[in-house]
Amino acid sequence: MTPRPAERLAAALPVLRRSFQGGALVVGTVVRGRRSVVCHGVLDREGRPPVDARTLFELGSVTKTFTGVLFADMVERGEVGFDDPISAYLPDAGRLRPATAAITLGQLASHTAALPRLPANLYRRAASAWSTNPYAGYGLADLHAALCRLTPRGTPGVTCRYSNLGMGLLGVLLGRAVRQDFRQLVIERVCLPLGLLQTCVDERDRPELLSAVGHRGGRRVPPWRMGVLAAAGVLRATPGDLLRYLDAHLRPHRTVLERALWRTHEPHGRARGGDESCLDWTRRVNASGETVFLHSGGTRGCTTFLAFCPRLGTGLMLVGDSTPGVSGRVITEAYRLFSQVTVDEAACRAEAQTRVWAAAPAYAGPVEMPVQRGVLLPDGVSF
C-alpha cells in the first residue's frame, strides 16, 4: 500500500535531522490541498517552547519567489513592462554603461541579466559582519555606485547567472514604479491577497508570534537584515504560511493572483545543469519525467526549501534554525523526500484509476447510436 504523506514525513524526519545537524526543524507537505507537518526542536535550544507551524523562520532567498509574484502582478496591472529597461526607473541612468542601462526588468527577475551574484562594493563594506549580517549596512547610495561601475558578465537575455544583486535591484525599481517601498508592496500585493497573514519582513512586526533563533556553527546569530537588497531575502514566514503559499502555486485558479502565479512558472533561461529559470523558481524535469519547481534559501542562521509539482498537486517545505553549510545535505534529503511524495501520489492516482476500470461493467459489444433528427452539422462533418 502506498505510504501517506504524514507517514513519509515521520519516517524521513530522523534522516533529515542527521543531515541538518541543527536544532529546530519543521517539514511539511501539501498533497491535493491536504497539509501535513512534523516539527522537531525548540526555539533557541535554551528551554524555550518547541517549534510548531506558527513559528517564524527567516526565508532567505526563497523571498525571491515572492518578488517574482509581485513583479508578475505589476506586469499584469500594467504598472511596469516585462521588457522595460532598468534605466527607465533610475534617476542617475545617464551614468550607467550602455550594456547595463539596456538590462530589462524581466531579465532581472529571471536571472538572465548576466549580473554578478553580489555588487563589487559589498564585500569591503560587509567584511566585518560577513558571518552575521553582511547586507544590513548596504544602502541605496552604495547600490547606485555599484551600478555605475558595472558591466554585465555575459549577454543579457542569454546568459543565466543567479544574482542577489539583480533581484535586490528589481525590488528597488518596482517600488519606484509605484512610489512605495518594496517591503510594503510585497506584503500588500502578495502576502495578504494569498492569505499569508503570518508572513512579514521583520519579526518585530509580529510580536504575537515566536521566532526561531538562527545558529551558525552551533552559535547564535542576530536576526537577518537585508538593507537595500531586501527583495533578495528579507521575508520571514511560518511553516503554515509556506504550505498555503505552495498550495497557491499548485492551485492558482483558487486565488486572486491566478495570472501572476501562472506567469511565474514560465521559463525564461536555461542554466548550465539543464534546469530552467523562471520568476524566480527553478524549473526541472525530474527522474520520473514530472515538471517540478523548487527554490532553497539560507540566511546566516536559517535554512529554507520549497518544491512543488503542479500536475500531481504535491508540494514540500522545510525550514530550520541553522545554516545548511557548504554541503547542503539537508536540501538534498528534502528534495529526495519531495520526490518520494510525488512518486507516491502518482502511484495513488494509478491505483485509483485501476479501481475505476475494475468496477466498470464488462464490454457488451458495439452500441448503436440513436438517429438524431433536426441536427444541422457543419459542412464536411458526418458520422
C-alpha positions in Angstrom: 0.0 0.0 0.0 1.3 3.5 -0.9 2.5 5.4 2.2 0.6 8.5 3.1 2.4 11.9 3.2 2.3 12.0 7.0 3.9 8.6 7.2 6.6 9.7 4.8 7.3 12.8 6.9 7.5 10.8 10.1 9.9 8.2 8.5 12.1 10.9 6.9 12.5 13.1 10.0 15.4 11.2 11.6 17.3 11.3 8.3 16.7 15.0 7.9 17.8 15.7 11.4 21.1 13.9 10.9 21.8 15.7 7.7 20.8 19.0 9.1 22.9 18.9 12.3 20.9 21.8 13.7 18.3 22.3 16.4 14.7 23.2 15.3 13.4 21.6 12.1 9.9 21.7 10.5 8.9 19.7 7.4 5.5 19.8 5.8 3.7 18.6 2.7 0.6 19.6 0.8 -1.0 17.0 -1.4 -4.1 17.9 -3.3 -4.8 20.6 -0.7 -4.3 18.4 2.3 -1.4 19.5 4.6 0.8 17.5 6.9 3.5 18.9 9.2 6.1 17.4 11.6 8.2 19.5 14.0 11.3 18.9 16.0 13.3 21.0 18.4 12.9 24.2 20.5 13.2 27.9 19.5 16.6 28.6 20.8 18.0 25.4 22.4 17.8 27.0 25.8 14.5 25.6 27.1 12.1 27.9 25.3 8.9 26.5 23.7 9.1 23.9 20.9 8.8 25.0 17.3 5.5 24.5 15.6 3.6 25.6 12.5 3.3 29.1 13.9 7.0 29.7 14.4 8.6 32.4 12.3 11.7 31.4 10.2 13.9 33.6 8.0 13.3 32.6 4.4 16.5 34.0 2.8 16.5 33.5 -1.0 13.0 32.0 -1.0 11.9 35.6 -0.7 12.9 35.9 -4.4 9.9 33.8 -5.4 7.6 36.3 -3.7 9.4 39.1 -5.5 8.7 37.2 -8.8 5.0 37.1 -8.0 5.0 40.8 -7.2 6.7 41.6 -10.5 4.3 39.4 -12.4 1.3 41.0 -10.8 2.6 44.5 -11.6 3.1 43.5 -15.2 -0.5 42.2 -15.3 -1.7 45.5 -13.8 0.3 47.5 -16.5 2.3 49.3 -13.9 5.6 48.0 -15.4 6.6 46.2 -18.5 8.4 42.9 -18.7 10.9 44.4 -21.2 11.2 47.8 -19.6 14.9 48.8 -19.3 16.2 49.5 -15.8 17.3 52.9 -17.0 13.6 54.0 -17.1 13.4 53.7 -13.3 16.8 55.0 -12.2 17.4 58.8 -11.6 21.1 58.5 -12.5 20.6 56.3 -15.6 22.8 58.6 -17.6 25.8 57.4 -15.6 25.2 53.7 -16.4 27.2 51.9 -19.1 25.1 51.2 -22.2 25.1 47.5 -21.7 23.9 47.9 -18.1 21.3 50.5 -19.0 19.7 48.2 -21.5 19.1 45.4 -19.0 15.3 44.8 -18.6 13.2 44.1 -15.5 12.3 40.7 -16.9 16.0 39.8 -17.1 16.5 40.8 -13.5 13.5 38.7 -12.4 14.7 35.6 -14.3 18.4 35.8 -13.5 19.2 36.3 -17.2 20.7 39.8 -16.8 24.3 38.5 -16.7 24.9 40.3 -13.4 27.3 39.1 -10.7 26.0 37.4 -7.7 26.8 40.4 -5.4 27.7 44.0 -6.1 31.5 44.6 -6.1 31.5 47.2 -3.3 29.5 45.0 -0.9 32.5 42.8 0.1 34.6 45.6 1.6 31.7 47.2 3.4 30.4 43.9 4.8 33.7 42.3 5.7 33.3 42.9 9.5 29.8 41.4 9.5 30.2 38.7 6.9 29.4 35.8 9.2 26.3 37.5 10.7 24.7 40.3 8.7 26.6 41.2 5.5 23.7 43.0 3.8 22.4 45.1 6.7 24.6 48.2 6.2 24.3 48.2 2.4 22.3 51.3 1.3 20.9 52.9 -1.8 23.9 55.1 -2.4 26.1 52.0 -2.4 23.8 50.3 -4.9 23.9 53.2 -7.3 27.7 53.5 -7.1 28.0 49.8 -7.9 25.6 50.0 -10.9 27.6 52.9 -12.4 30.8 50.8 -12.5 29.0 47.6 -13.5 29.4 45.7 -16.8 27.3 42.6 -17.5 29.3 39.3 -17.3 27.9 37.8 -20.5 25.0 38.6 -22.8 21.8 39.8 -21.1 18.8 37.7 -22.1 21.1 34.8 -22.9 23.5 34.3 -20.0 21.8 32.7 -16.9 23.6 33.8 -13.7 21.9 33.6 -10.3 22.2 37.1 -8.8 21.2 38.6 -5.4 22.2 41.9 -6.9 19.7 41.6 -9.7 16.8 40.6 -7.5 17.6 43.2 -4.9 17.7 45.8 -7.7 14.4 44.6 -9.1 12.7 45.2 -5.7 14.1 48.8 -5.6 12.8 49.5 -9.1 9.3 48.0 -8.5 9.0 50.3 -5.5 10.0 53.3 -7.5 7.5 52.5 -10.3 4.6 53.0 -7.8 6.3 55.1 -5.2 6.2 52.6 -2.4 8.8 50.7 -0.5 9.3 47.0 -1.6 8.7 45.8 1.9 5.2 47.3 2.0 4.5 46.2 -1.6 5.2 42.6 -1.2 3.0 42.3 1.9 0.1 44.2 0.5 0.2 42.8 -3.1 1.3 39.2 -2.5 1.1 38.0 1.1 -2.2 39.4 2.2 -4.1 38.5 -1.0 -2.9 34.9 -0.7 -3.9 34.7 2.9 -0.3 34.6 4.3 -1.2 36.5 7.4 1.9 35.3 9.4 4.5 36.4 6.8 6.4 39.6 7.5 9.6 41.5 6.7 10.7 41.9 10.3 10.0 39.7 13.3 9.3 42.8 15.3 6.2 43.4 13.1 4.6 40.3 14.5 5.3 40.3 18.3 2.5 37.8 18.9 4.5 35.1 17.0 7.6 33.4 18.4 10.7 33.4 16.2 13.3 30.7 15.7 16.8 31.9 16.7 19.3 31.4 13.9 22.5 29.5 14.5 25.8 29.2 12.6 28.4 26.7 13.6 26.4 26.0 16.8 26.4 29.7 17.8 23.5 32.1 17.9 23.5 34.8 15.2 21.5 38.1 15.3 18.2 38.4 13.2 18.8 38.7 9.5 18.6 42.2 7.9 18.9 43.0 4.2 19.3 46.7 3.7 18.5 48.0 0.2 18.7 44.4 -1.3 15.6 43.4 0.6 13.9 41.8 -2.3 16.6 39.1 -2.5 16.0 37.7 1.0 14.2 39.8 3.6 11.0 37.8 4.4 10.1 35.7 7.4 7.2 33.2 7.4 5.7 30.4 9.4 5.6 26.8 8.1 1.8 27.1 8.0 2.0 30.1 5.7 4.6 28.4 3.5 2.2 25.5 2.9 -0.5 27.9 2.0 1.9 29.6 -0.4 2.7 26.2 -2.0 -1.0 25.5 -2.3 -1.5 28.8 -4.1 1.1 27.8 -6.7 -0.5 24.4 -7.1 -4.0 25.8 -7.5 -3.6 29.4 -8.8 -7.2 29.4 -10.0 -8.4 29.4 -6.4 -6.6 32.7 -5.7 -6.9 36.4 -6.7 -3.4 36.3 -8.2 -4.1 33.5 -10.7 -2.5 35.1 -13.8 0.5 36.4 -11.8 1.2 32.9 -10.3 1.0 31.2 -13.6 3.3 33.7 -15.1 6.0 32.9 -12.5 6.1 29.3 -13.8 7.1 30.3 -17.3 10.8 29.6 -18.1 13.0 32.4 -19.5 16.5 30.9 -19.4 18.5 27.7 -19.0 21.3 27.2 -16.5 24.3 25.0 -17.1 22.9 22.0 -15.4 19.8 22.0 -17.7 17.4 23.5 -15.2 15.3 26.4 -16.4 15.0 29.8 -14.7 11.5 31.2 -14.1 10.2 34.1 -12.0 12.0 33.1 -9.7 11.5 29.4 -9.4 13.9 26.8 -10.8 12.0 24.6 -13.2 13.2 21.0 -13.6 12.1 17.7 -15.2 12.8 15.1 -12.6 13.8 11.4 -13.0 10.1 10.4 -13.3 9.6 12.9 -16.1 7.5 15.2 -14.0 8.0 19.0 -14.2 8.7 20.4 -10.7 9.6 23.8 -9.3 12.0 24.4 -6.4 13.9 27.1 -4.5 16.2 27.0 -1.5 17.2 29.8 0.8 19.7 30.3 3.5 20.5 33.2 5.8 23.4 33.2 8.2 21.2 31.4 10.7 18.3 29.6 8.9 17.6 27.2 6.1 14.5 27.0 3.8 13.5 24.8 0.9 10.3 24.7 -1.2 9.3 22.4 -4.0 6.1 21.6 -5.9 4.7 19.6 -8.8 1.7 21.2 -10.4 0.4 18.1 -12.3 0.3 15.9 -9.3 -0.6 18.6 -6.8 2.3 17.9 -4.4 4.4 20.3 -2.5 7.0 20.2 0.3 8.5 22.8 2.6 11.4 22.6 5.0 12.7 25.3 7.5 15.4 25.0 10.1 17.2 27.3 12.6 20.7 26.7 11.3 22.6 27.5 8.2 22.9 24.4 5.8 26.7 24.7 5.5 28.7 24.1 2.4 27.5 20.5 1.7 23.8 21.4 1.9 22.9 17.8 2.7 19.6 18.7 4.2 18.5 20.3 1.0 19.4 17.1 -0.9 17.5 15.0 1.5 14.5 17.3 1.4 14.4 17.1 -2.4 14.6 13.3 -2.2 11.7 13.3 0.2 9.7 15.5 -2.1 10.4 13.2 -5.0 9.2 10.2 -2.9 6.0 12.1 -2.0 5.4 12.9 -5.7 6.0 9.3 -6.8 3.6 8.1 -4.1 0.9 10.5 -5.4 1.4 9.2 -8.9 1.0 5.7 -7.7 -2.1 6.6 -5.8 -3.7 8.0 -8.9 -2.7 5.0 -10.9 -4.3 2.7 -8.2 -7.5 4.8 -8.2 -7.7 4.6 -12.0 -7.3 0.9 -11.9 -10.1 0.6 -9.3 -12.4 2.6 -11.6 -11.7 0.4 -14.6 -12.1 -2.7 -12.5 -15.5 -1.5 -11.3 -16.8 -0.7 -14.8 -19.3 -3.1 -16.4 -18.0 -5.7 -18.9 -17.9 -4.7 -22.6 -21.0 -5.9 -24.3 -20.2 -5.2 -27.9 -21.0 -2.3 -30.3 -23.7 0.1 -29.2 -26.0 1.5 -31.9 -26.4 5.3 -31.6 -30.0 6.6 -32.0 -30.8 8.7 -35.0 -30.6 12.4 -34.2 -33.2 14.3 -36.2 -33.2 18.0 -36.8 -29.5 18.5 -36.1 -27.5 20.6 -38.5 -23.8 19.7 -38.9 -21.0 21.8 -40.4 -20.0 21.1 -44.0 -17.8 18.0 -44.2 -18.8 16.6 -40.9 -20.6 13.2 -40.8 -21.0 10.1 -38.7 
